[in-house]
């Protein structure tokens, strides 16, 4: 069976935290492709530094394909959908884009400084780098998503409830 729902969106938007809650509500497992990568290959930032983004994306694509083939809620890394082959894998699956404002991201990074360090594309530029990244990716996120949900100033529980309600209404 294929994924029940796929969560996409910017780094820090809440894909992992929301995905865990949605999976619990649906009674299925949650798969986070970034966490799967780290379990097999170590920290993403270290991998980027040693082997580069192209090699990371190649491995990520295979992890995404394996995760999407499972009966699960799947949270994709923020940049996973930039790969055309990964975009093709999402065809026919319910895709939810989680969004957030720069101000909310700043609050999250300030609350957890280690978060920025774990995100190699943000580590050197903070929220300004995040904004540039999101603007570059937004057309792809928007095209792939069946629905978008803003997580900026909401609990992840309420976001998860909205995702589950959306899924049940389909």
C-alpha positions in Angstrom: 0.0 0.0 0.0 1.2 3.5 -0.7 1.7 6.4 1.8 -1.5 7.6 3.4 -0.3 11.2 3.2 3.0 13.0 2.4 4.0 16.2 4.2 6.2 18.6 2.3 7.4 22.1 2.9 10.1 24.4 4.2 12.6 23.4 6.8 11.2 24.1 10.3 7.6 24.2 9.2 6.7 21.2 11.4 6.6 18.3 9.0 8.1 15.8 11.5 6.1 16.9 14.6 2.9 17.0 12.6 3.6 13.7 10.8 4.1 11.9 14.1 0.7 13.1 15.4 -1.1 12.4 12.1 0.3 8.8 12.1 -0.8 8.2 15.6 -4.3 9.4 14.8 -4.5 7.2 11.7 -2.9 4.2 13.5 0.0 3.8 11.1 3.7 4.4 11.3 5.5 7.7 10.6 8.5 7.8 8.3 10.7 10.9 8.2 13.1 10.7 5.3 15.7 12.9 7.0 15.7 10.7 10.0 16.0 7.6 7.8 19.0 9.2 6.1 20.7 10.1 9.5 20.2 6.5 10.7 22.0 5.1 7.7 24.6 7.8 6.9 25.0 10.1 9.9 24.3 13.8 10.3 23.1 15.4 7.1 25.3 18.5 7.6 28.4 16.3 7.9 27.4 14.3 4.8 26.9 17.6 2.8 30.3 18.8 3.8 32.0 15.5 3.0 30.2 14.2 -0.1 28.1 17.1 -1.4 24.4 17.9 -2.0 24.2 15.8 -5.3 25.2 12.6 -3.5 22.8 13.4 -0.6 19.9 13.9 -3.1 20.7 10.6 -4.9 20.5 8.7 -1.7 17.5 10.7 -0.4 15.6 9.9 -3.6 15.9 6.1 -2.9 14.8 6.6 0.7 11.8 8.6 -0.4 10.7 5.9 -2.9 11.0 3.2 -0.2 9.0 5.3 2.3 6.3 6.2 -0.1 5.7 2.5 -0.9 4.7 1.9 2.7 1.4 2.3 4.5 2.6 5.3 6.5 2.5 9.0 7.0 5.7 10.3 5.3 7.5 13.5 6.1 9.9 14.6 3.4 13.0 16.7 3.9 12.5 20.3 2.8 14.5 19.9 -0.4 13.5 16.4 -1.4 10.8 17.6 -3.8 13.3 19.7 -5.8 14.3 16.4 -7.5 12.1 15.8 -10.6 12.2 12.0 -10.0 10.9 12.5 -6.4 8.2 14.8 -7.8 7.1 12.0 -10.1 6.9 9.6 -7.1 4.3 11.9 -5.5 1.8 11.6 -8.4 -1.5 10.3 -7.1 -0.6 10.6 -3.4 -2.3 13.1 -1.0 0.3 15.8 -0.4 0.0 18.4 2.3 2.3 21.4 2.3 3.1 22.9 5.7 4.1 26.6 5.6 5.4 29.0 8.2 6.3 32.7 8.3 9.9 33.9 8.7 9.0 35.3 12.1 7.8 31.9 13.4 10.9 30.2 12.0 13.0 32.9 13.8 11.2 32.1 17.1 11.7 28.3 16.6 15.4 28.7 15.8 15.9 31.1 18.8 14.1 28.5 21.0 16.2 25.7 19.7 19.6 26.9 18.3 20.7 23.4 17.5 17.9 23.2 15.0 19.6 25.6 12.6 22.9 23.7 12.9 21.1 20.4 11.8 19.9 22.1 8.6 23.0 22.5 6.3 21.2 24.9 3.9 20.3 27.2 6.8 23.4 27.0 9.0 25.3 29.9 7.5 22.5 32.3 6.8 19.8 32.0 9.4 16.2 33.2 8.7 17.3 35.3 5.7 18.8 32.2 4.1 15.6 30.3 5.0 13.5 33.0 3.2 15.6 32.8 0.0 15.4 29.0 0.1 11.6 29.0 0.5 11.0 31.6 -2.2 13.1 29.5 -4.6 11.2 26.3 -3.7 7.7 27.8 -3.3 6.5 27.2 -6.9 7.4 23.5 -6.6 5.8 23.1 -3.2 2.6 24.9 -4.4 2.4 22.8 -7.6 2.8 19.5 -5.7 0.5 20.2 -2.8 -3.2 19.3 -2.7 -3.6 21.6 0.3 -1.5 24.0 2.3 -1.6 24.6 6.0 0.1 27.4 7.9 1.8 26.2 11.1 3.2 29.6 12.2 1.3 30.2 15.4 -0.5 27.0 16.0 0.1 23.9 18.0 1.3 20.9 16.0 -1.7 19.1 17.5 -4.2 21.5 15.9 -2.2 21.2 12.6 -2.3 17.4 12.8 -6.1 17.5 13.5 -6.6 19.7 10.4 -4.5 17.2 8.2 -6.6 14.3 9.5 -9.9 16.1 8.9 -8.7 17.0 5.4 -7.8 13.3 4.7 -11.1 12.1 6.0 -13.0 14.6 3.8 -11.4 13.5 0.6 
